[in-house]
Amino acid sequence: MKEIIKERFLRYVGVDTQSDDNSSTCPSTAKQLVLLRMLHDELKGFGLADVTMDENGYVMATLPANNGKTGPAIGFVAHVDTSPDMPGDNIKPGIIDDWDGKDIVLNSGLGIVLSPADFPEMKQYAGQTLIVTDGTTLLGADDKAGITEIMTAVEYLVNHPEIKHGPVKIGFTPDEEIGRGVDHFDVKKFAAQWAYTLDGGEIGELEFENFNAAYAKISIQGRNIHPGYAKGKMQNALLMATEFNALLPVFDRPEFTQDYEGFFHLMKMEGSVEKSMIQYIIRDHDRALFEQRKVTMKQCADFMNQRYGEGCFTLEMKDQYYNMREKVEPEYHIVETARLAMEAVGVKPKIKPIRGGTDGSRLSYMGLLCPNIFAGGHNFHGKFEFVPLESMEKATEVILKIVELNA
């Protein structure tokens, strides 16, 4: 199975599927459709039923039950797009067999080294096969590792009918990385009682709670005057932006927070003396604290308008997704099934909150409960991304065991 997983993963990462948050189409980039069509055709080739790809690129399929029962249908979901944060085309993966635990030179010409000194979590994979980048792109394990694991598990079930199972639903989505992954996901058509996203990180991760999330954009109107004659007249919008940022608590930034701690994250700052703009994401696991963070953002804007004049600061704020714990916890048996599956295949479960979000968080509020399972990758969205082949193999085994337990 390991060689099948490696071949399939390398084939999928060879397709550029980077999404674009500046696009208004769905999917946001036409190139995502290339991989989605590949997956559609492969699922048809496996002989699955109800294989469809709609006008927005969403791929769905059903592996019919073979256990003679009409038990609950469970689903597995992954996204095809890769992050816009780093180049996602012309990926040249490196294969490090039987890794010796030492520094890995990703690109000697650019002096880029993947080192356990910088990423100590690497040490647990000594002796395993690591798939890495060449230091100029991301790898795409987020979430092509998840796609690989789902496809490999489905193919295995098709080829091993002695494994009895109920109905299994498969779903692949575009645009997760830009927050639109399930904008057009048809939960009724998918027809699963619950599902799992294969979109987590290191081996053993099992997540059923995530951040509550909001986006904030502050447009700042300054007043540009010739600097030689600016005294008492100029209002520098760039400095006004930094002053606004200084009002927010310093230790509520991502670089100072962990576990259940929330944050304000300054993502973008641009402009000139006359006009500037700053963008934030706001995150907290606790709903009450999340709402208070939004109040704080508004209070800062109000204060700056009092200081510089009404209308100088215009705040736009929008909720993005909510903590799925509220929906999943009453049906905790679906988390427990995944935990038991991991233990059955020799993986130690690491149940912890996601410091982010997945398609599953929004799906849970759309009526499809959807915890998140590890896909195996590390250092997503950047040149230091890597995935151990053995972790992908274990994730595939977890899928198979969940299907078996559900039967």
N, C-alpha and C positions, 0 to 999 in steps of 0.2 A: 504493500500500500504506500510505503514511503516514496518510492520512485514515481508512482502515479501522481501523488500529491505534488512532488517537486516539478514534474513536467507540466502539470496543469497550471500551477501557480506561475511558473515562468512564462507560460503562454498568455495568461491573463494580464500580467504586468507589462507585457509587450504592447498592450493596447493603451494608448493615451486616452484617459477618461476624465481629465481635469474639469471640474465645474467652474462656473463663472458667476460671481454674485452681482455683476453689472448687467447681466442678461435678464430679460423678462420672459424668455421662452421656457418651455418645459419639454425635454430637459434643457438646462441652460446652455449646453454645448451639444452640437450634433454628433460629436465624436463619441459621446457616451453610448449612442445607439449602436455603434459597431460592436461593443462587447455585449450589450443587451441582446442584439440579434444572435450573436454567437451562442449565448446561454439559452435563448429560446430554441435554437436549432438543436443544440446538444440535448436538451430536455426531451424534445420530440424524438431524437435518435434513441434515447433511453426507453422510449415507449410509454412515457407518462401520459395521463389523460388531461384534458382541459388545458392544454398548453396555449397560452395567449400572450400577446404583446400589444398593449393598447397604444393610442395615439400619442400618449405622453411618455412611452417607453417602458412602462411598468410590465414586468414579466411575472406571470403566475402559472403554476402547474400543480397537478395533484398526482400523488402516488396512491392508487386505490388500496384499500385494506385487503389483506390476504389472510386474515385470521377468522373469517366467517362471522364477524361481529360488527356491530354498528356503534363502536365506541367513539369517544370524542376525537375530532380531527385536530392535530397539532401542527403548527407551522414553524418554519425556519426562514429568517429574513436577513438579507445583507444588501449593502449599497455598492454600486459600481463606481461611483465618482471618487476622485482623489482631490486632495486639498489644493486650493489656489495659492497657498502660502509658499510653495516651492515648485520648481519645474517638474512636470509629470510626464514629459515625453522623452523619447530616446533613452529609456532606462536600460542600464547595463548592469544587471545584477552580478554580484560576486558570490561564489559558492565556497565556503570555508569548511571543508570536511574535517571531522575530528579536531575541532578547535582546541588549541593548546593552552587557552586561557591568557594569552599575551596580546599586546596591542595588534590591531589589524590595520594595516595601511590601506586606506580606501583609494587614495589618489596621491601617488608620490610626487607628481608634478606640482600639485597644489598644496602639498604638505598636510593633507587631511587624514587624521588617524582616529579610528574608533577604539577607545581605550577603556578597560575596566576601572582605571583610576578615575575617570570622569563618570562612568556609568557602572557602579559596583554591582548592580543587579545582573550584569552579564556573567558574573562568576559562576552562577548556578548552572550555566550551560556549557561548561568546559567538557570536552569530549563529544559534543554534539555537532551537528551540521548547521552552520549559520548562513543565512542568505542576507547579503548586505548590498549597499549602493556603491557607486563609484565616486561618491563625494560631490556630485554635481546635480543630482536630482533626489527626490524622495524615492522610496521603493514601491509603495502602493499596497503594502500589507493591510493598510486601512483603506478599503476593507476587502481586498482581493484574496487575502488569507481566508476570511470568512466565506467568501464565494467558493473558493477552492474546497473548503471543508464540507460545505453543504452539497456541492456537486459530487464530490467523491463519495460521501455517505449515501446519496441517492443512487448513484451507479452501483455501489456495493449491495444495497438492498434489492435492486432489480436483479442483480446477478446471483443473489443468495436468497431465493424464495423460502428457504427453510427458516429464515428469521421471520417470525410472525409479527405483524404490526397492524395497527389501525390506519385510518386515512392520514396521509402526510401532505401538508401543503407547503409549497415553495414560493418565495417571493423575492424579487430583485428590484431595487429602486434606484432612481437617479438622485443627484443633488442633495444628498444628506449633509455634505460638508458645508453647504451654504444655508442650511436650515430649512430646506424645502423638500426633504426626502419623502414625506408622506402627504404632501399637499393634495395629491390626486390619487392616493391609495384607496382603493375600493374595498373596505373591510367586509362588506356584505358579500361581495363576489369572492373574496379570499376564503371565506366560510370556515375559518378555524376557530375552535373554542378558546385557544390561547396559542401563543407563539414565543419564540426566542430569537433575538437578534444575535448573530455571531459577529460581534463588533467590539469585543473587549480587548484588553491588552495581554499581560503576561499569563502564563499557564496557571489555571486554578481560579482566575477571577470569575465571580458570580455576583451580579449586581441587580438589585431591584429598587434602588433609590438613586436619584440624580438631583442635580441642581434645579431649583426654580430659576428661570432665566428671563432677563429683559435686555433690551437694546436702548441706548440713549444717544441722541445726536444733539449737540449744542451749536447753534449758529450764532456767531458773535459779530456785531456791527461796530467797527471802530470809527475813528475820525483821523484821516491822514492829512497832516499839515507839513509843509516844508520844514525839515528838522532844524533849520537855522532860525525859524520863527515859531517854533512849536510850543514854547512855554505857556502853560495854562490852557492850551487848546487841543493838543494832540491826545487821542485815545488809541493807543497801540493795541489792535485786536489780538496780536500774537501774545503780548504780555498779559492781556486780559484773560486769555486762554490758560496761561500758566498759573495765573492768580486763582482762577476757578479750580483748577486741579489741586492747588495747594489747600483748598478748603476741605477736601476729602481726607479721611484718616489715613495716614501714611502706612500703617501696618495692616490696612485692609486692602492690600494689593496682592496679586497672585504669588509674587515671589516671597511673601511672608506668611502664607496661609497653607493649611493642609487639612486632611480629613473632612470634618463637617464645617470648617470655617469658610465663610463666604468672602466676596471681594468686589471691589470696583476695579475694572481693568481698562486703562486707557489704551485704545487700539489704534487710533489715528489722530494726527494733528496736522493741519495744513492751512495755508492761507497767506495773508499779507497784513500790513499795518491797517489797511482799510477794512478787510473782512477776514475772518478765520473760522475754522470749524474743528470741533473735537468730537470723537466718538468713543463711547464706552460700552462694555457689556457689564451687566450687573448680575451677580450670582449669589444664591444662598440655598442651602438645603431646607432650612426652616422657613415655612411660609410667612409667619409673622415678621421675622427678621428681614425676609425678602421685601415685604411691603414697606418696612421701615427704611430700607435702603433706597427705595424709590422716592419716599418722602424726603429723605436727606438730599437726593439729587435735585428735587424741586426747590427745596429750601436754599440750596446753594445758588440756583439760578435766580430766585427771588432776591436774595441778598445782593447779588452782582447787579441786578437791575436797579435796586435802590442806590447802589454806589455810583453807577455810571449813567443811569437814566433808563426809564422804562422802554423796553423794546430792544435794548442793546443785546440781551441774551434771550434767544428763542430755543426752548427745550422741546424736543420731540422724543417721546418715550413709548416703547411698545413691548408688551410681553411676548416672549418667544415660545416657551414651553414650561411645564410644571413638573414637580417631583412625582414620579410614577408610584412611589411607595403608597401614597394615599389610595390608589386604585388596586395595587397588587397585594398589599398586605392582607386584606380580608380573604384572599384566595392563595394563601401562602403555600399550599400544596404544590403549586407549579414551580416555586423556588426549591422546595424540598425534593421534588423529582430530579431536578438538575443536580442538586447536591449529592443525592444518592447515586446518580449516574457517574459523577466524577469519582466518587470513592470506589465505585465498582470497577473502574478502569485504572485505578492506581494514581489518581490525581487528588491532591489535597485541596479542598475548596477554600477559597479566600473570599468570603462574603464581605463586601465593603461598598461604600457609596461611590458612585461615579462622580468624579469632579469634572463634569461636563454633561452632555446629553447624547441620546441616540434616537434613531427612528422609533425605538420601542417606547420612549417616554411619551411621545405624542400619540402613538398608536394606542397606548393604554388609556388615554383620555378619549380616544375615538371608539372605544369598545372592544379593542383587542389587547388583552393583557399580554405584556411582552418584556420579560426580564432579559438581561444581557449576559452572554457567555463569552469567555475568552476566545480570541482568535489566534493569540500567540505573539503578536508583534510588540515592538518597543520603539520609543522615540518617534512616534508618528509625526508626519507633516514636515520632516526635515531630512537633511543629508545623512544623519546618523541612524536613520531607521534600519532596523534589522528584525528578522524573524527566525527562530530556531525551527528547523524542519520537524523535529520531534514534537514540538508543541502543536504544530498543525496536525500531526498524526493523532495526538491525544484528543484534540478538539473534535476530529472526525469520529473517533471512538466514543466520545461523549454523546454526540448526536445519535449514533447508532444505539447506544444504551438507553437514552431517553425514549427513543421510538419503541424499543423493546419493553421497557418498563411500562410505558403507556398502554401497551397491548394487554 
